[in-house]
């Protein structure tokens, strides 16, 4: 018996050794003649590896494979033994080998010659998708990036899960993915992979039921499920309809069904209880968003004092093939209030100041979110407890609220403070500015080496860098590297540049002038200094923050406009004093298109040629968000058989205008493309010299040609915009704007001039209005220029001056950010606005306004600027008509100022 067991043991051990190292014919025996040696497997021997090679490789590197095996020349190994077993394990563990054998080709004394006979796993050569669109395919390729990888089950399963998750995040919970592999005959050892995708229909949420909420109604709880909404159940109407004996429809404006047997009030109550409309939020179910929404519900409860609120359980279950129901069971707990609040560890500021900064009183409802904001960072107010310390250099300041006592519904808090040392800024650096010169960025940085650390200046620097427009505002990151022992901090602003030069290619219908094309180029980071340095051309010299703008508009002979401007924002290089220069030339021609004999001849023209030079500077009083600018503008107005078009008594002549323009502005908006908070307030004046006071020869008999040889007027403009986030959201923003303008005269000798007046109505775009010499004011919901005095008398023998001398306009918008992507920032808006334009101060009535409302969309692309479309409904009649303006579409290019 013992002898049998010994024989069996020897056979098993020998078989194991044979699995490790094989002597005999390999697939290479016929091409590589080797001696077949007899080894004694019952007595392992020690050999020196004299040679080791690998064969059977198609894409892998032989040196790398040998290195992975752990075997190398001059190693002493036992055959058979652990070295051979470990080499096999190492190669298998890489997951790139399909089969491996270790062969002995020769033994000479203590030297052994080894051959690694390998078979590589095939690789994915091509990946295809079926059942999806081009956009989805492009996105899936980023998520399933397995081309060139080794064919393995875990790789395939991971790819399948990523595809299913991609569609699940879009609401397709029933997506089916099939994997099909085919041999690729065009490449050696390669496999073509195809994913057949059937996304099915989106899974909608039929109903959300809330349980356990005694204090807060269902509607408010569901309102906090921001991305998890119920599907609108139109079937409620069918159910209500079936309950009625003699169905009739009435009171359509209130959307109420009622009959003799089902009263109006009963129907209204039934619909309010059961019918849920959901216009702006989809009802698709996305697990990730649902988890976040459950956290939102708890945060909402805690903001209302329910400190212990929690979701006991929730259920998601099928309601048919394409719908689900959700049940949420909430335990609200007690409603808590603050009682005693004490501070400990504060040596610099007394309790009274800290209590004032905290802004929470005894008896206030417990609000965890508000408490955190008032202690650490309140982005809207900016005067939290932490700012008191961190604006004075205490970077390491930390405050922890600890609940030290809970009695009934009252909570005692102890604010445990660590003040730390006062920190000095050691260094400030920047990274990521590849196109923009360092000095252009550094001059906008407010927090400087040698200063005490100041959080407000750090936040202000981020805003200033955002306002430049050269960098993605969402990705400006201040990297702080503090040193506690030295009480210093190194700050590096990490930036990501974005394209900010713009090209404008557009066209518009100019009424009588027909189609007008526009070509514009704006270089926002131009550099005069680098004109001779061709390495800095992209496509023009860049890097110094200067702005060069070129623009041409034309439709042939009837209308042309040419303009060029250049701005140096830091004239002299030491202070933010902006020097600007601009030149423009515009011409409108009346061309005979109707006469057979004089077809194409010029009947008249109106030309404006002007130049402006300006200087603006930032000021620090009342605060450093203010700026003052002054400019000098000279313009020449020439017209031939055109003067009566804007109210002059003579058709041909020439006028000159020399104006001094002054502007006081305060701008602290956080983002120029999509502002979330802040304001922009501008007061500007344009003044000409009072020529009538200097010319004693002017009287009632003076001709208009003499009166208007030099235009005399003063113009006052006021514009204010305020932005604030709604419901604490960074995506939903309210914008309120007010605009008004006043044109004045210096006396009765000249009176109100017929130029430089206000033209209102429509999109507010200059190239769509062609009112040269006038101020264009938009008013959505009305056609271009329709809210303009003198419009009805144009072309008559005695026309009134064209345009108003006083206007008011008020706008309210609610904006929703769809995509913050810097390459295509998209937002939607709803608006209500009102305005009017008066030809005399006697008729001025600020309550007589033309009202409109509507909706629109905007997309900002760095190459083209801001593009928009609006649909507006004008509720009032335009002057000279009795019917309301009604619906109007408006297309806009660029940021509309007024």
LOLODO-83583 format. One line per field, with one value per residue (C-alpha): residue in three letters; x, y, z. Coordinates in steps of 0.5 Angstrom, whole numbers, always signed. Example, Ala and Ser with C-alpha at 12.3 -4.5 7.8 and 13.67 -1.06 7.14 Angstrom:
aa [Ala,Ser]
px [+25,+27]
py [-9,-2]
pz [+16,+14]
END
This chain:
aa [Unk,Unk,Unk,Unk,Unk,Unk,Unk,Unk,Unk,Unk,Unk,Unk,Unk,Unk,Unk,Unk,Unk,Unk,Unk,Unk,Unk,Unk,Unk,Unk,Unk,Unk,Unk,Unk,Unk,Unk,Unk,Unk,Unk,Unk,Unk,Unk,Unk,Unk,Unk,Unk,Unk,Unk,Unk,Unk,Unk,Unk,Unk,Unk,Unk,Unk,Unk,Unk,Unk,Unk,Unk,Unk,Unk,Unk,Unk,Unk,Unk,Unk,Unk,Unk,Unk,Unk,Unk,Unk,Unk,Unk,Unk,Unk,Unk,Unk,Unk,Unk,Unk,Unk,Unk,Unk,Unk,Unk,Unk,Unk,Unk,Unk,Unk,Unk,Unk,Unk,Unk,Unk,Unk,Unk,Unk,Unk,Unk,Unk,Unk,Unk,Unk,Unk,Unk,Unk,Unk,Unk,Unk,Unk,Unk,Unk,Unk,Unk,Unk,Unk,Unk,Unk,Unk,Unk,Unk,Unk,Unk,Unk,Unk,Unk,Unk,Unk,Unk,Unk,Unk,Unk,Unk,Unk,Unk,Unk,Unk,Unk,Unk,Unk,Unk,Unk,Unk,Unk,Unk,Unk,Unk,Unk,Unk,Unk,Unk,Unk,Unk,Unk,Unk,Unk,Unk,Unk,Unk,Unk,Unk,Unk,Unk,Unk,Unk,Unk,Unk,Unk,Unk,Unk,Unk,Unk,Unk,Unk,Unk,Unk,Unk,Unk,Unk,Unk,Unk,Unk,Unk,Unk,Unk,Unk,Unk,Unk,Unk,Unk,Unk,Unk,Unk,Unk,Unk,Unk,Unk,Unk,Unk,Unk,Unk,Unk,Unk,Unk,Unk,Unk,Unk,Unk,Unk,Unk,Unk,Unk,Unk,Unk,Unk,Unk,Unk,Unk,Unk,Unk,Unk,Unk,Unk,Unk,Unk,Unk,Unk,Unk,Unk,Unk,Unk,Unk,Unk,Unk,Unk,Unk,Unk,Unk,Unk,Unk,Unk,Unk,Unk,Unk,Unk,Unk,Unk,Unk,Unk,Unk,Unk,Unk,Unk,Unk,Unk,Unk,Unk,Unk,Unk,Unk,Unk,Unk,Unk,Unk,Unk,Unk,Unk,Unk,Unk,Unk,Unk,Unk,Unk,Unk,Unk,Unk,Unk,Unk,Unk,Unk,Unk,Unk,Unk,Unk,Unk,Unk,Unk,Unk,Unk,Unk,Unk,Unk,Unk,Unk,Unk,Unk,Unk,Unk,Unk,Unk,Unk,Unk,Unk,Unk,Unk,Unk,Unk,Unk,Unk,Unk,Unk,Unk,Unk,Unk,Unk,Unk,Unk,Unk,Unk,Unk,Unk,Unk,Unk,Unk,Unk,Unk,Unk,Unk,Unk,Unk,Unk,Unk,Unk,Unk,Unk,Unk,Unk,Unk,Unk,Unk,Unk,Unk,Unk,Unk,Unk,Unk,Unk,Unk,Unk,Unk,Unk,Unk,Unk,Unk,Unk,Unk,Unk,Unk,Unk,Unk,Unk,Unk,Unk,Unk,Unk,Unk,Unk,Unk,Unk,Unk,Unk,Unk,Unk,Unk,Unk,Unk,Unk,Unk,Unk,Unk,Unk,Unk,Unk,Unk,Unk,Unk,Unk,Unk,Unk,Unk,Unk,Unk,Unk,Unk,Unk,Unk,Unk,Unk,Unk,Unk,Unk,Unk,Unk,Unk,Unk,Unk,Unk,Unk,Unk,Unk,Unk,Unk,Unk,Unk,Unk,Unk,Unk,Unk,Unk,Unk,Unk,Unk,Unk,Unk,Unk,Unk,Unk,Unk,Unk,Unk,Unk,Unk,Unk,Unk,Unk,Unk,Unk,Unk,Unk,Unk,Unk,Unk,Unk,Unk,Unk,Unk,Unk,Unk,Unk,Unk,Unk,Unk,Unk,Unk,Unk,Unk,Unk,Unk,Unk,Unk,Unk,Unk,Unk,Unk,Unk,Unk,Unk,Unk,Unk,Unk,Unk,Unk,Unk,Unk,Unk,Unk,Unk,Unk,Unk,Unk,Unk,Unk,Unk,Unk,Unk,Unk,Unk,Unk,Unk,Unk,Unk,Unk,Unk,Unk,Unk,Unk,Unk,Unk,Unk,Unk,Unk,Unk,Unk,Unk,Unk,Unk,Unk,Unk,Unk,Unk,Unk,Unk,Unk,Unk,Unk,Unk,Unk,Unk,Unk,Unk,Unk,Unk,Unk,Unk,Unk,Unk,Unk,Unk,Unk,Unk,Unk,Unk,Unk,Unk,Unk,Unk,Unk,Unk,Unk,Unk,Unk,Unk,Unk,Unk,Unk,Unk,Unk,Unk,Unk,Unk,Unk,Unk,Unk,Unk,Unk,Unk,Unk,Unk,Unk,Unk,Unk,Unk,Unk,Unk,Unk,Unk,Unk,Unk,Unk,Unk,Unk,Unk,Unk,Unk,Unk,Unk,Unk,Unk,Unk,Unk,Unk,Unk,Unk,Unk,Unk,Unk,Unk,Unk,Unk,Unk,Unk,Unk,Unk,Unk,Unk,Unk,Unk,Unk,Unk,Unk,Unk,Unk,Unk,Unk,Unk,Unk,Unk,Unk,Unk,Unk,Unk,Unk,Unk,Unk,Unk,Unk,Unk,Unk,Unk,Unk,Unk,Unk,Unk,Unk,Unk,Unk,Unk,Unk,Unk,Unk,Unk,Unk,Unk,Unk,Unk,Unk,Unk,Unk,Unk,Unk,Unk,Unk,Unk,Unk,Unk,Unk,Unk,Unk,Unk,Unk,Unk,Unk,Unk,Unk,Unk,Unk,Unk,Unk,Unk,Unk,Unk,Unk,Unk,Unk,Unk,Unk,Unk,Unk,Unk,Unk,Unk,Unk,Unk,Unk,Unk,Unk,Unk,Unk,Unk,Unk,Unk,Unk,Unk,Unk,Unk,Unk,Unk,Unk,Unk,Unk,Unk,Unk,Unk,Unk,Unk,Unk,Unk,Unk,Unk,Unk,Unk,Unk,Unk,Unk,Unk,Unk,Unk,Unk,Unk,Unk,Unk,Unk,Unk,Unk,Unk,Unk,Unk,Unk,Unk,Unk,Unk,Unk,Unk,Unk,Unk,Unk,Unk,Unk,Unk,Unk,Unk,Unk,Unk,Unk,Unk,Unk,Unk,Unk,Unk,Unk,Unk,Unk,Unk,Unk,Unk,Unk,Unk,Unk,Unk,Unk,Unk,Unk,Unk,Unk,Unk,Unk,Unk,Unk,Unk,Unk,Unk,Unk,Unk,Unk,Unk,Unk,Unk,Unk,Unk,Unk,Unk,Unk,Unk,Unk,Unk,Unk,Unk,Unk,Unk,Unk,Unk,Unk,Unk,Unk,Unk,Unk,Unk,Unk,Unk,Unk,Unk,Unk,Unk,Unk,Unk,Unk,Unk,Unk,Unk,Unk,Unk,Unk,Unk,Unk,Unk,Unk,Unk,Unk,Unk,Unk,Unk,Unk,Unk,Unk,Unk,Unk,Unk,Unk,Unk,Unk,Unk,Unk,Unk,Unk,Unk,Unk,Unk,Unk,Unk,Unk,Unk,Unk,Unk,Unk,Unk,Unk,Unk,Unk,Unk,Unk,Unk,Unk,Unk,Unk,Unk,Unk,Unk,Unk,Unk,Unk,Unk,Unk,Unk,Unk,Unk,Unk,Unk,Unk,Unk,Unk,Unk,Unk,Unk,Unk,Unk,Unk,Unk,Unk,Unk,Unk,Unk,Unk,Unk,Unk,Unk,Unk,Unk,Unk,Unk,Unk,Unk,Unk,Unk,Unk,Unk,Unk,Unk,Unk,Unk,Unk,Unk,Unk,Unk,Unk,Unk,Unk,Unk,Unk,Unk,Unk]
px [+0,+6,+9,+3,+2,+9,+9,+2,+6,+12,+7,+3,+10,+13,+6,+7,+14,+12,+7,+12,+18,+17,+22,+20,+18,+15,+12,+19,+22,+21,+24,+29,+33,+35,+37,+32,+35,+33,+32,+31,+25,+26,+32,+31,+38,+41,+42,+45,+41,+46,+40,+33,+29,+21,+18,+11,+10,+6,+6,+9,+16,+21,+25,+19,+16,+23,+23,+16,+18,+23,+28,+35,+41,+46,+40,+41,+35,+32,+29,+24,+22,+19,+23,+19,+13,+13,+15,+9,+5,+8,+6,-1,-2,-1,-7,-4,-2,-7,-2,+5,+10,+17,+22,+29,+32,+39,+43,+51,+53,+50,+48,+41,+38,+30,+25,+19,+13,+8,+1,-1,-9,-12,-13,-19,-18,-24,-30,-37,-44,-51,-57,-55,-54,-47,-47,-48,-43,-38,-40,-40,-33,-30,-33,-31,-24,-22,-19,-12,-13,-13,-19,-21,-28,-27,-26,-32,-36,-33,-35,-42,-43,-41,-45,-51,-50,-49,-56,-59,-56,-61,-67,-66,-67,-69,-63,-60,-53,-51,-43,-41,-34,-31,-24,-21,-18,-14,-10,-6,-9,-14,-22,-27,-32,-39,-44,-51,-55,-63,-64,-72,-76,-74,-77,-82,-84,-91,-92,-88,-92,-89,-91,-89,-89,-94,-91,-88,-93,-92,-91,-85,-82,-83,-80,-74,-73,-71,-68,-74,-81,-87,-90,-96,-102,-107,-111,-114,-118,-121,-122,-126,-129,-132,-135,-140,-146,-147,-140,-139,-133,-133,-129,-123,-119,-118,-118,-124,-129,-135,-143,-149,-147,-140,-140,-134,-131,-131,-127,-123,-121,-120,-115,-111,-111,-109,-106,-99,-96,-89,-86,-79,-77,-77,-80,-74,-71,-64,-61,-55,-60,-65,-60,-58,-65,-66,-60,-64,-70,-66,-62,-69,-72,-66,-66,-73,-71,-72,-65,-66,-70,-69,-71,-73,-74,-76,-78,-78,-82,-85,-92,-92,-86,-84,-86,-84,-87,-83,-85,-81,-82,-80,-79,-79,-77,-78,-77,-71,-69,-63,-62,-55,-49,-42,-35,-29,-22,-23,-17,-17,-25,-30,-36,-40,-37,-37,-45,-46,-43,-46,-53,-57,-61,-63,-70,-68,-70,-65,-62,-55,-54,-55,-50,-45,-45,-45,-39,-35,-37,-43,-42,-47,-46,-39,-39,-39,-35,-29,-28,-27,-21,-18,-19,-14,-9,-11,-11,-11,-17,-22,-29,-33,-40,-41,-48,-46,-54,-60,-66,-73,-73,-67,-60,-54,-48,-41,-37,-30,-25,-17,-15,-8,-2,-3,+0,+4,+4,+10,+10,+4,+5,+1,+0,-3,-3,+0,-2,-3,+4,+5,+5,-2,-5,+0,-3,-10,-8,-10,-7,+1,+7,+9,+1,-2,-7,-14,-19,-23,-17,-17,-24,-23,-17,-21,-27,-22,-19,-25,-27,-21,-25,-18,-19,-25,-28,-31,-23,-20,-17,-12,-8,-6,+1,+1,+7,+5,+11,+14,+7,+7,+3,+5,-1,-1,-7,-8,-11,-14,-14,-20,-21,-23,-22,-29,-31,-38,-41,-48,-54,-60,-66,-65,-72,-72,-64,-65,-60,-54,-48,-43,-36,-33,-26,-25,-18,-19,-12,-8,-1,+3,+9,+9,+8,+15,+15,+12,+13,+7,+2,-4,-6,-5,+0,-3,-1,-1,-9,-10,-17,-17,-24,-25,-32,-35,-43,-45,-51,-47,-48,-54,-51,-44,-41,-33,-30,-24,-22,-16,-16,-10,-13,-6,-4,+3,+4,+3,-4,-11,-12,-15,-13,-18,-18,-24,-25,-32,-35,-42,-46,-53,-55,-62,-61,-66,-69,-75,-74,-72,-68,-64,-64,-58,-57,-55,-61,-58,-54,-53,-45,-42,-35,-32,-26,-26,-20,-22,-18,-21,-19,-21,-22,-22,-28,-33,-30,-26,-31,-32,-29,-29,-28,-28,-27,-27,-31,-31,-36,-38,-45,-46,-53,-55,-63,-63,-64,-72,-72,-70,-74,-69,-72,-67,-65,-58,-52,-47,-46,-41,-41,-36,-37,-34,-37,-36,-38,-38,-39,-40,-39,-38,-42,-38,-38,-39,-42,-47,-47,-50,-50,-47,-49,-47,-49,-47,-49,-46,-47,-45,-44,-42,-40,-46,-45,-51,-49,-42,-46,-49,-52,-57,-64,-71,-69,-63,-63,-63,-57,-53,-56,-54,-47,-45,-49,-51,-54,-53,-55,-56,-56,-57,-57,-57,-57,-58,-57,-58,-59,-66,-67,-60,-58,-52,-56,-63,-62,-66,-64,-67,-65,-67,-65,-67,-64,-65,-64,-63,-62,-58,-64,-69,-64,-63,-68,-68,-63,-66,-60,-58,-65,-68,-70,-74,-77,-75,-68,-64,-59,-56,-55,-62,-65,-60,-62,-55,-54,-59,-59,-62,-66,-69,-76,-78,-85,-85,-82,-76,-77,-84,-84,-81,-84,-84,-84,-91,-89,-83,-83,-88,-87,-86,-84,-83,-76,-75,-74,-75,-72,-73,-74,-75,-75,-75,-73,-74,-71,-71,-65,-63,-56,-57,-49,-43,-38,-34,-34,-41,-45,-52,-58,-65,-69,-76,-77,-82,-81,-84,-82,-84,-81,-83,-82,-83,-82,-89,-92,-87,-91,-87,-93,-95,-91,-91,-91,-89,-87,-84,-78,-71,-65,-57,-51,-44,-39,-32,-31,-38,-40,-47,-52,-59,-67,-73,-80,-84,-91,-93,-99,-100,-101,-96,-97,-102,-105,-111,-109,-104,-97,-98,-92,-85,-79,-72,-65,-59,-52,-47,-49,-55,-53,-60]
py [+0,+5,+3,+5,+11,+13,+11,+16,+21,+21,+21,+27,+31,+29,+31,+38,+39,+37,+43,+48,+46,+42,+38,+35,+37,+45,+48,+51,+44,+43,+50,+50,+44,+42,+36,+33,+32,+27,+30,+27,+30,+26,+30,+37,+40,+48,+51,+57,+61,+61,+64,+66,+68,+69,+67,+67,+75,+79,+86,+85,+87,+81,+85,+87,+80,+77,+83,+81,+74,+75,+70,+73,+71,+68,+67,+60,+57,+50,+46,+44,+49,+56,+60,+57,+57,+64,+66,+63,+66,+73,+73,+70,+76,+81,+79,+80,+73,+67,+61,+60,+55,+55,+50,+47,+47,+45,+44,+44,+42,+47,+52,+51,+55,+57,+59,+62,+60,+65,+66,+73,+75,+78,+86,+90,+94,+97,+99,+100,+102,+101,+104,+111,+117,+121,+125,+119,+115,+121,+121,+113,+113,+117,+113,+106,+107,+100,+100,+97,+94,+86,+82,+80,+79,+84,+89,+88,+88,+94,+97,+95,+97,+104,+104,+102,+108,+113,+111,+111,+118,+120,+116,+110,+105,+99,+100,+93,+92,+86,+85,+82,+80,+79,+77,+83,+80,+86,+86,+80,+77,+83,+83,+88,+90,+92,+94,+93,+98,+98,+104,+103,+109,+113,+111,+117,+118,+117,+119,+121,+120,+123,+120,+122,+130,+133,+140,+141,+140,+135,+141,+144,+137,+135,+142,+140,+134,+139,+133,+128,+130,+127,+126,+130,+126,+128,+122,+126,+130,+123,+120,+127,+127,+120,+122,+127,+125,+130,+133,+140,+144,+151,+157,+154,+160,+157,+150,+147,+142,+142,+140,+140,+134,+136,+143,+148,+148,+140,+140,+145,+142,+135,+138,+142,+135,+131,+134,+136,+140,+140,+144,+146,+140,+133,+127,+122,+118,+118,+115,+119,+125,+122,+121,+128,+130,+126,+130,+136,+134,+133,+140,+143,+140,+142,+149,+150,+147,+140,+138,+130,+130,+123,+119,+112,+109,+110,+105,+105,+100,+99,+102,+99,+98,+105,+108,+108,+110,+113,+113,+117,+116,+122,+122,+130,+130,+136,+143,+146,+153,+156,+158,+160,+161,+162,+163,+160,+161,+168,+173,+178,+180,+180,+176,+182,+183,+176,+176,+181,+178,+171,+175,+169,+171,+167,+164,+164,+157,+152,+153,+149,+152,+159,+157,+155,+161,+166,+162,+160,+164,+168,+169,+174,+178,+177,+179,+172,+171,+168,+174,+178,+174,+172,+179,+181,+176,+170,+165,+159,+161,+156,+156,+149,+150,+144,+143,+142,+142,+140,+141,+140,+144,+148,+148,+151,+152,+153,+156,+154,+158,+157,+164,+162,+167,+172,+170,+174,+173,+170,+170,+170,+166,+164,+158,+156,+163,+161,+166,+172,+175,+175,+182,+183,+178,+180,+187,+185,+181,+185,+180,+182,+179,+182,+184,+181,+175,+178,+173,+179,+181,+174,+173,+180,+178,+172,+177,+181,+175,+173,+180,+180,+175,+171,+165,+160,+164,+157,+154,+160,+156,+160,+154,+156,+153,+156,+155,+155,+155,+161,+164,+165,+163,+162,+163,+161,+162,+156,+159,+156,+160,+160,+163,+170,+173,+174,+174,+176,+174,+176,+179,+183,+185,+193,+195,+199,+197,+190,+185,+188,+183,+184,+182,+184,+182,+183,+181,+182,+180,+184,+187,+192,+191,+184,+186,+185,+178,+173,+168,+171,+172,+168,+170,+177,+179,+177,+177,+185,+185,+191,+190,+191,+191,+192,+192,+193,+193,+193,+191,+195,+202,+203,+202,+202,+202,+202,+202,+201,+202,+200,+200,+200,+198,+200,+206,+207,+201,+203,+204,+202,+208,+206,+210,+209,+211,+210,+212,+210,+212,+211,+212,+211,+213,+213,+210,+210,+203,+205,+209,+206,+212,+213,+206,+206,+213,+216,+221,+223,+221,+221,+221,+221,+221,+221,+220,+219,+219,+217,+216,+212,+210,+206,+210,+208,+212,+211,+204,+201,+198,+205,+208,+215,+216,+222,+222,+227,+226,+230,+228,+231,+230,+231,+230,+231,+231,+227,+232,+232,+225,+226,+233,+238,+244,+244,+237,+239,+241,+239,+239,+238,+236,+236,+233,+232,+225,+224,+217,+215,+207,+202,+195,+189,+183,+177,+174,+178,+173,+170,+174,+171,+177,+184,+190,+195,+202,+207,+215,+218,+225,+228,+236,+240,+247,+252,+256,+260,+263,+265,+267,+274,+274,+268,+270,+268,+270,+265,+260,+252,+252,+257,+254,+247,+248,+246,+242,+244,+239,+236,+228,+225,+217,+213,+205,+200,+193,+188,+181,+176,+168,+165,+160,+160,+157,+159,+157,+161,+168,+174,+181,+187,+193,+200,+205,+212,+218,+225,+230,+237,+244,+250,+255,+257,+260,+253,+248,+241,+239,+233,+229,+225,+223,+216,+211,+205,+198,+191,+188,+194,+192,+198,+194,+192,+199,+204,+210,+214,+219,+217,+213,+206,+203,+196,+194,+187,+185,+191,+192,+196,+203,+203,+207,+213,+220,+223,+216,+217,+224,+222,+223,+228,+236,+238,+232,+232,+231,+223,+221,+222,+227,+223,+215,+210,+203,+198,+190,+184,+177,+171,+167,+159,+157,+151,+150,+153,+150,+156,+154,+154,+158,+157,+160,+161,+167,+169,+177,+182,+189,+196,+203,+209,+214,+222,+227,+233,+234,+236,+229,+226,+221,+215,+211,+211,+205,+200,+193,+186,+179,+173,+168,+167,+164,+166,+162,+165,+162,+165,+165,+169,+172,+172,+170,+170,+169,+172,+171,+177,+179,+186,+188,+195,+198,+202,+210,+211,+204,+201,+194,+191,+189,+182,+177,+178,+174,+178,+176,+179,+179,+181,+184,+188,+194,+198]
pz [+0,+2,-5,-9,-5,-7,-14,-15,-11,-16,-22,-20,-18,-25,-29,-25,-27,-34,-34,-32,-37,-43,-47,-54,-61,-61,-66,-68,-68,-76,-77,-71,-71,-63,-59,-55,-48,-43,-36,-29,-27,-20,-18,-20,-22,-21,-28,-30,-36,-42,-47,-46,-52,-54,-60,-63,-62,-67,-63,-57,-56,-54,-49,-45,-45,-42,-37,-35,-34,-29,-32,-35,-37,-32,-27,-23,-23,-21,-26,-25,-19,-17,-22,-28,-24,-22,-29,-32,-27,-28,-36,-35,-30,-35,-39,-46,-47,-49,-48,-46,-46,-43,-47,-46,-53,-50,-44,-44,-37,-32,-38,-40,-46,-45,-51,-49,-54,-53,-57,-56,-55,-60,-60,-62,-68,-70,-65,-68,-66,-69,-67,-64,-68,-70,-63,-59,-62,-61,-54,-53,-57,-51,-46,-49,-51,-52,-59,-59,-52,-51,-52,-45,-42,-36,-42,-45,-39,-37,-44,-44,-37,-39,-45,-41,-35,-41,-43,-36,-35,-40,-38,-42,-36,-41,-46,-49,-51,-55,-56,-63,-65,-72,-74,-78,-84,-85,-79,-76,-69,-69,-68,-70,-65,-66,-60,-62,-58,-57,-52,-52,-50,-44,-37,-35,-27,-27,-20,-14,-7,-1,+6,+13,+12,+17,+17,+10,+4,-2,-7,-3,-2,-9,-11,-8,-13,-18,-23,-21,-24,-25,-32,-33,-33,-38,-37,-31,-36,-39,-32,-30,-37,-36,-29,-32,-35,-40,-42,-44,-44,-42,-39,-43,-41,-34,-37,-33,-35,-32,-33,-29,-25,-24,-22,-24,-17,-16,-23,-21,-14,-18,-23,-18,-14,-19,-26,-26,-31,-32,-38,-36,-33,-36,-32,-34,-28,-27,-21,-20,-20,-16,-10,-11,-10,-4,-1,-3,+1,+7,+6,+5,+12,+16,+13,+16,+23,+22,+24,+25,+18,+14,+9,+12,+6,-1,-7,-14,-18,-25,-27,-34,-39,-40,-33,-26,-19,-13,-6,-1,+7,+11,+18,+20,+27,+31,+29,+33,+35,+37,+44,+47,+42,+45,+42,+45,+43,+40,+42,+37,+36,+42,+42,+40,+34,+32,+34,+29,+23,+25,+24,+28,+34,+40,+38,+30,+27,+26,+19,+18,+11,+13,+19,+15,+10,+16,+19,+13,+6,+4,-4,-4,+2,+3,+10,+14,+20,+16,+12,+19,+20,+13,+10,+16,+14,+18,+13,+18,+21,+23,+26,+28,+31,+36,+39,+47,+49,+46,+51,+48,+41,+43,+41,+45,+40,+42,+36,+37,+34,+32,+30,+28,+26,+21,+14,+9,+2,+0,-8,-13,-20,-26,-30,-37,-40,-47,-51,-46,-44,-36,-35,-38,-33,-27,-27,-26,-20,-13,-8,-8,-5,+2,+3,+9,+6,+4,+2,-1,-6,-8,-10,-13,-17,-20,-22,-26,-29,-31,-34,-39,-43,-45,-40,-38,-32,-29,-29,-26,-20,-14,-12,-5,-1,+6,+11,+18,+21,+17,+17,+9,+3,-4,-9,-16,-21,-25,-32,-38,-44,-49,-56,-55,-62,-66,-73,-75,-81,-82,-86,-85,-88,-89,-91,-97,-98,-98,-96,-92,-91,-85,-84,-77,-74,-67,-64,-56,-55,-60,-59,-63,-60,-63,-70,-72,-68,-72,-67,-63,-69,-68,-74,-72,-66,-60,-52,-50,-48,-54,-57,-65,-68,-76,-79,-86,-88,-95,-100,-106,-107,-103,-96,-93,-87,-85,-78,-74,-67,-63,-55,-50,-43,-40,-43,-40,-37,-30,-29,-32,-36,-43,-49,-55,-62,-67,-74,-78,-85,-87,-93,-95,-102,-106,-112,-118,-119,-122,-128,-135,-137,-131,-128,-123,-122,-115,-113,-106,-100,-93,-91,-84,-82,-75,-71,-63,-58,-51,-44,-39,-32,-26,-19,-12,-9,-7,-9,-14,-18,-21,-27,-31,-38,-43,-50,-56,-62,-69,-74,-81,-83,-91,-95,-102,-103,-96,-91,-91,-89,-82,-81,-84,-88,-93,-97,-99,-94,-89,-81,-76,-69,-64,-57,-51,-48,-40,-37,-30,-29,-24,-26,-21,-25,-24,-31,-38,-41,-36,-30,-24,-19,-19,-22,-28,-28,-33,-33,-39,-42,-49,-50,-55,-54,-54,-61,-60,-54,-58,-64,-63,-70,-69,-69,-72,-79,-79,-84,-82,-86,-81,-75,-76,-79,-72,-68,-62,-56,-50,-49,-42,-42,-36,-36,-30,-30,-24,-23,-17,-17,-16,-10,-9,-16,-20,-26,-25,-25,-25,-29,-28,-33,-33,-39,-41,-45,-45,-51,-49,-52,-50,-52,-57,-62,-64,-61,-61,-67,-72,-71,-65,-63,-61,-65,-62,-63,-65,-64,-63,-68,-72,-79,-78,-77,-82,-78,-79,-74,-69,-63,-64,-58,-58,-56,-57,-59,-64,-71,-72,-71,-70,-63,-66,-67,-74,-77,-80,-84,-87,-94,-94,-96,-89,-85,-77,-74,-74,-67,-60,-55,-49,-48,-42,-42,-37,-38,-33,-35,-32,-35,-34,-36,-40,-42,-38,-44,-46,-53,-53,-47,-48,-44,-44,-42,-41,-41,-40,-42,-43,-46,-50,-54,-54,-59,-54,-46,-47,-49,-44,-39,-36,-35,-42,-44,-50,-46,-49,-46,-49,-49,-52,-53,-53,-55,-54,-59,-58,-66,-67,-60,-57,-62,-60,-62,-59,-59,-57,-56,-57,-52,-55,-62,-65,-66,-72,-71,-67,-67,-62,-65,-63,-64,-67,-68,-67,-69,-65,-66,-60,-53,-54,-49,-50]
END
